């Protein structure tokens, strides 16, 4: 039908696509355009229904399209954009905030990046994965189902055998957790406070359509900021060595000039303020800025390698290419052996150790 959109959605434990897409359609007035949201059981089922015309659009977690671009194209489909991440930050499930955890507290996370970020804030913590928990907690057996795992972790927390665990906000809501949660913020309100750059593709929903599907209808579901996030993160992650993907934090977002200037004034940050000025000193008020942050950490969390860019929307694609060139130089220099200044000097290890 000309005035109807049928959207297939696929959920994951950390990204509830169906609820987000349904809420979007319910909150918007599309002037008589009918819509229908239906769940699909998996990527293969969803892409087949899309290619055969049973669906008009397919909304899935962005992690599902990684490495499947050829399969999507072979089905006569294409990735047309994405929706802006709403809750990319993880939460610490614990009665106490991170800075108030007891010495040598056991915090569980299955993300290598998050464990290193926890150690950056509190080097005394025991940041461990659920698999390693078997050797720490007597009698603990790793369940196969992720839902069962979260219930097991909640039981261990209630018994005091662990001090907290880190999960997504969607997992926290979906499993009925009753313990307090503390958001691991990427942009803390206080300058110098602990920060946690999110994992790549966190809470990012990709939208797939058949080739030739009308852009005016596809635009009803995609969002400009989501499109920027998907393009930038896909370009950056595609350039990085797969062996470090689990240890890279990546955040991309749109920012208004007014908000940037207020932040610069509050922090007395002249560099940030100058990023909103043209060569003549005039302030650009009419163009959105794209902020890109990428980081990786040493295994003990003591050393961080990071880059940030804040560029005008019209320049962000070129800025991503330049960022990747600078990132390769940084990684090369920080992981090489430090040459001795004198033969009697002690060996100096690389700045960033895996």
C-alpha positions as CSV (number, residue, x, y, z in Angstrom):
1,X,0.0,0.0,0.0
2,X,1.1,3.5,-0.8
3,X,0.4,5.0,2.6
4,X,1.5,2.0,4.8
5,X,4.9,1.0,6.2
6,X,5.5,-2.5,7.6
7,X,8.6,-2.5,9.8
8,X,10.3,-5.7,11.0
9,X,12.2,-5.5,14.2
10,X,14.7,-7.8,15.9
11,X,15.7,-7.4,19.6
12,X,18.8,-8.2,21.4
13,X,19.3,-8.4,25.2
14,X,21.1,-5.0,25.2
15,X,19.0,-3.3,22.5
16,X,15.2,-3.5,22.6
17,X,14.4,-2.4,19.0
18,X,10.7,-3.2,19.0
19,X,9.8,-0.8,21.9
20,X,11.9,2.0,20.5
21,X,10.4,1.8,17.0
22,X,6.9,1.4,18.3
23,X,7.3,4.4,20.6
24,X,8.7,6.4,17.7
25,X,5.6,5.8,15.5
26,X,3.2,6.5,18.4
27,X,4.8,9.8,19.1
28,X,4.9,11.1,15.6
29,X,2.1,12.4,13.4
30,X,2.6,11.1,9.8
31,X,-0.5,12.6,8.3
32,X,-2.5,9.5,7.7
33,X,0.4,7.1,7.0
34,X,-0.4,3.7,8.4
35,X,2.3,1.7,10.1
36,X,2.8,-1.8,11.5
37,X,5.6,-3.1,13.6
38,X,6.2,-6.8,13.7
39,X,9.0,-8.9,15.3
40,X,11.3,-11.2,13.4
41,X,13.0,-14.2,14.9
42,X,16.5,-13.6,13.5
43,X,18.6,-11.8,10.9
44,X,18.1,-14.5,8.3
45,X,14.4,-14.5,8.7
46,X,14.2,-10.8,8.7
47,X,16.3,-10.2,5.6
48,X,14.4,-12.9,3.7
49,X,11.0,-11.3,4.5
50,X,12.4,-7.9,3.5
51,X,13.7,-9.1,0.2
52,X,10.5,-10.9,-0.6
53,X,8.4,-7.8,0.1
54,X,6.7,-8.9,3.3
55,X,8.4,-6.1,5.1
56,X,9.2,-2.5,3.9
57,X,11.9,-1.8,6.4
58,X,14.0,-3.9,8.8
59,X,15.3,-2.4,12.1
60,X,17.9,-4.4,13.9
61,X,20.8,-3.8,16.3
62,X,23.7,-2.3,14.3
63,X,26.0,-5.1,15.6
64,X,24.0,-7.6,13.4
65,X,25.0,-6.0,10.1
66,X,28.8,-6.1,10.8
67,X,30.4,-8.4,8.3
68,X,27.1,-9.1,6.5
69,X,27.1,-6.3,4.0
70,X,27.7,-8.7,1.2
71,X,24.8,-10.9,2.2
72,X,22.5,-7.8,2.5
73,X,23.5,-6.6,-1.0
74,X,23.0,-10.1,-2.5
75,X,19.4,-10.1,-1.3
76,X,18.8,-6.8,-3.1
77,X,18.8,-4.8,0.1
78,X,20.8,-2.0,1.5
79,X,21.5,-0.2,4.8
80,X,19.9,3.2,4.5
81,X,20.6,4.7,8.0
82,X,20.1,4.4,11.7
83,X,18.3,5.7,14.7
84,X,20.1,7.8,17.3
85,X,21.2,5.8,20.3
86,X,19.0,6.7,23.3
87,X,20.7,4.9,26.2
88,X,24.3,3.8,25.1
89,X,25.7,4.0,28.6
90,X,26.0,0.9,30.8
91,X,24.9,0.7,34.4
92,X,26.6,-0.6,37.5
93,X,24.2,-2.8,39.5
94,X,25.3,-2.4,43.1
95,X,24.1,-0.9,46.4
96,X,27.1,1.5,46.2
97,X,28.5,3.8,43.6
98,X,31.8,3.0,42.0
99,X,33.9,5.3,44.1
100,X,32.3,4.0,47.3
101,X,33.0,0.3,46.6
102,X,35.1,-1.5,49.3
103,X,38.7,-2.2,48.7
104,X,39.3,-5.2,46.3
105,X,35.6,-5.2,45.4
106,X,34.6,-7.8,42.8
107,X,32.9,-6.2,39.8
108,X,31.7,-8.4,36.9
109,X,31.7,-7.3,33.3
110,X,32.0,-9.4,30.1
111,X,33.4,-6.4,28.2
112,X,37.2,-6.2,28.1
113,X,36.9,-2.4,27.6
114,X,34.7,-1.9,30.6
115,X,37.0,-4.0,32.9
116,X,39.9,-1.7,31.9
117,X,37.8,1.4,32.4
118,X,36.9,0.2,35.9
119,X,40.5,-0.3,36.7
120,X,41.4,3.1,35.4
121,X,39.0,4.6,38.1
122,X,39.8,2.1,40.9
123,X,43.0,0.1,40.4
124,X,42.3,-1.9,43.5
125,X,39.1,-3.5,42.1
126,X,38.8,-7.1,41.0
127,X,37.3,-6.4,37.6
128,X,36.4,-9.9,36.2
129,X,34.4,-11.6,33.5
130,X,31.6,-14.1,34.2
131,X,33.8,-16.9,33.0
132,X,36.6,-16.0,35.4
133,X,34.0,-15.9,38.2
134,X,34.0,-19.7,38.3
135,X,37.5,-19.7,39.8
136,X,36.6,-16.9,42.3
137,X,33.2,-17.9,43.7
138,X,33.0,-21.5,45.0
139,X,30.3,-23.5,43.4
140,X,29.5,-21.0,40.6
141,X,28.7,-22.5,37.2
142,X,28.3,-20.3,34.1
143,X,24.8,-20.7,32.7
144,X,24.3,-20.8,28.9
145,X,21.5,-18.3,28.7
146,X,22.2,-14.6,29.3
147,X,19.0,-14.1,31.2
148,X,19.9,-16.9,33.6
149,X,23.4,-15.4,34.0
150,X,21.9,-12.0,35.1
151,X,19.7,-13.8,37.6
152,X,22.7,-15.7,38.9
153,X,24.7,-12.5,39.3
154,X,21.8,-10.8,41.1
155,X,21.8,-13.8,43.5
156,X,25.5,-13.5,44.1
157,X,25.2,-9.8,44.7
158,X,22.4,-10.4,47.2
159,X,24.5,-12.9,49.1
160,X,27.5,-10.6,49.2
161,X,29.8,-12.9,47.1
162,X,30.3,-10.1,44.5
163,X,30.0,-6.4,44.9
164,X,28.4,-5.4,41.6
165,X,28.1,-6.2,37.9
166,X,27.9,-4.1,34.7
167,X,25.1,-4.5,32.2
168,X,23.1,-2.4,29.7
169,X,20.1,-0.4,30.7
170,X,17.9,-2.6,28.5
171,X,19.1,-5.7,30.3
172,X,18.5,-4.0,33.7
173,X,14.9,-3.2,32.7
174,X,14.2,-6.4,30.9
175,X,15.3,-8.8,33.7
176,X,13.5,-7.0,36.5
177,X,16.5,-6.1,38.6
178,X,15.6,-4.7,42.0
179,X,19.1,-3.6,43.1
180,X,20.1,0.1,42.7
181,X,21.8,1.1,39.4
182,X,24.5,3.7,38.8
183,X,25.0,4.9,35.2
184,X,28.6,4.9,33.9
185,X,28.5,8.3,32.3
186,X,30.6,9.1,29.2
187,X,30.2,12.9,29.9
188,X,30.3,13.4,33.7
189,X,28.8,16.7,35.0
190,X,31.9,17.4,37.1
191,X,35.1,18.1,35.3
192,X,37.7,15.4,36.1
193,X,35.2,12.9,37.3
194,X,35.4,9.3,36.1
195,X,34.1,8.7,32.5
196,X,33.2,5.7,30.5
197,X,33.3,6.0,26.7
198,X,30.7,3.5,25.4
199,X,31.4,0.4,23.4
200,X,31.0,0.8,19.6
201,X,27.4,0.5,18.3
202,X,26.0,0.7,21.8
203,X,22.1,1.0,21.5
204,X,22.5,1.8,17.8
205,X,19.6,0.6,15.5
206,X,20.4,0.1,11.8
207,X,17.6,0.4,9.3
208,X,17.7,-1.8,6.1
209,X,15.4,-1.5,3.1
210,X,15.1,-3.0,-0.4
211,X,17.1,-1.2,-3.1
212,X,14.9,1.5,-4.6
213,X,12.6,1.9,-1.6
214,X,11.4,5.5,-1.5
215,X,13.6,7.8,0.5
216,X,10.6,9.8,1.8
217,X,9.2,6.8,3.5
218,X,12.6,5.5,4.8
219,X,13.2,8.9,6.3
220,X,10.2,8.3,8.6
221,X,12.3,5.9,10.6
222,X,15.9,7.0,10.2
223,X,17.4,10.1,12.0
224,X,20.2,12.4,10.8
225,X,22.2,11.9,14.0
226,X,21.8,8.1,13.8
227,X,23.0,8.2,10.2
228,X,26.1,10.1,11.2
229,X,26.8,7.7,14.1
230,X,26.4,4.6,11.9
231,X,28.6,5.9,9.1
232,X,31.3,7.2,11.4
233,X,31.5,4.1,13.7
234,X,31.4,1.7,10.7
235,X,34.2,3.6,9.0
236,X,36.4,3.6,12.1
237,X,35.8,0.1,13.3
238,X,36.3,-1.2,9.7
239,X,39.8,0.4,9.8
240,X,40.8,-1.0,13.1
241,X,42.5,-4.4,13.7
242,X,39.7,-6.9,14.8
243,X,41.9,-8.0,17.7
244,X,41.4,-4.8,19.6
245,X,37.7,-4.3,18.9
246,X,36.7,-5.4,22.4
247,X,39.1,-2.8,23.9
248,X,38.0,0.3,22.0
249,X,35.5,2.9,23.3
250,X,33.8,5.0,20.7
251,X,31.3,7.8,20.9
252,X,29.8,9.9,18.1
253,X,27.1,12.5,18.7
254,X,25.7,15.8,17.3
255,X,26.2,18.9,19.4
256,X,24.7,22.4,19.1
257,X,27.0,25.4,19.1
258,X,25.2,27.0,22.1
259,X,25.7,23.9,24.3
260,X,29.4,23.8,23.3
261,X,29.9,27.5,24.2
262,X,28.2,27.0,27.6
263,X,30.5,24.1,28.3
264,X,33.6,26.0,27.3
265,X,32.6,28.9,29.5
266,X,31.9,26.7,32.5
267,X,35.2,24.9,32.1
268,X,37.2,27.9,30.9
269,X,38.2,25.9,27.9
270,X,39.6,28.3,25.2
271,X,40.3,25.5,22.8
272,X,36.8,24.2,22.9
273,X,35.4,27.7,22.5
274,X,37.7,28.4,19.5
275,X,36.3,25.3,17.7
276,X,33.1,27.2,17.2
277,X,34.8,30.3,15.5
278,X,35.6,30.8,11.9
279,X,39.1,32.2,10.8
280,X,37.6,35.8,11.2
281,X,36.6,35.1,14.8
282,X,32.8,34.9,14.0
283,X,30.7,32.2,15.7
284,X,28.9,29.7,13.5
285,X,25.4,29.3,14.9
286,X,23.7,27.6,12.0
287,X,25.7,24.4,11.6
288,X,25.6,21.4,13.9
289,X,29.0,20.0,15.2
290,X,29.9,16.3,15.2
291,X,31.9,15.2,18.3
292,X,34.0,12.0,17.9
293,X,35.8,10.3,20.8
294,X,37.9,7.1,20.6
295,X,40.0,5.5,23.2
296,X,41.7,2.3,24.2
297,X,43.4,1.4,27.5
298,X,46.2,-0.8,28.8
299,X,45.3,-4.1,30.4
300,X,45.8,-2.7,33.9
301,X,43.8,0.5,33.1
302,X,46.7,2.8,34.1
303,X,47.3,4.2,30.6
304,X,44.8,5.6,28.1
305,X,45.3,6.4,24.4
306,X,42.5,8.7,23.1
307,X,41.6,11.1,20.4
308,X,38.8,13.6,20.1
309,X,37.5,15.6,17.2
310,X,34.8,18.4,17.1
311,X,34.1,19.4,13.6
312,X,31.3,21.0,11.5
313,X,28.7,18.7,10.1
314,X,29.9,19.5,6.5
315,X,33.4,18.4,7.4
316,X,32.9,15.3,9.5
317,X,33.6,12.6,6.8
318,X,37.0,14.2,5.9
319,X,37.6,14.6,9.6
320,X,37.1,10.8,10.2
321,X,39.7,10.0,7.6
322,X,42.2,12.4,9.2
323,X,41.4,10.9,12.7
324,X,42.1,7.4,11.5
325,X,45.5,8.5,10.1
326,X,46.4,10.2,13.4
327,X,45.1,7.2,15.4
328,X,47.4,4.8,13.4
329,X,50.4,7.0,14.2
330,X,49.5,7.1,17.9
331,X,49.1,3.4,18.2
332,X,52.3,2.7,16.3
333,X,54.3,5.1,18.5
334,X,52.7,4.0,21.8
335,X,53.2,0.3,21.3
336,X,56.8,0.3,20.0
337,X,59.8,-0.4,22.3
338,X,61.3,2.8,23.6
339,X,64.9,3.2,22.4
340,X,67.6,3.7,25.0
341,X,69.3,7.1,25.3
342,X,72.4,5.3,26.6
343,X,73.6,1.7,26.6
344,X,73.5,1.7,30.4
345,X,69.9,2.7,30.6
346,X,67.2,0.2,31.7
347,X,64.9,-1.2,29.1
348,X,61.8,0.9,28.7
349,X,58.5,-0.9,27.8
350,X,56.0,0.5,25.4
351,X,53.6,3.2,26.7
352,X,50.6,1.0,25.9
353,X,50.9,-2.7,26.8
354,X,48.2,-5.2,25.8
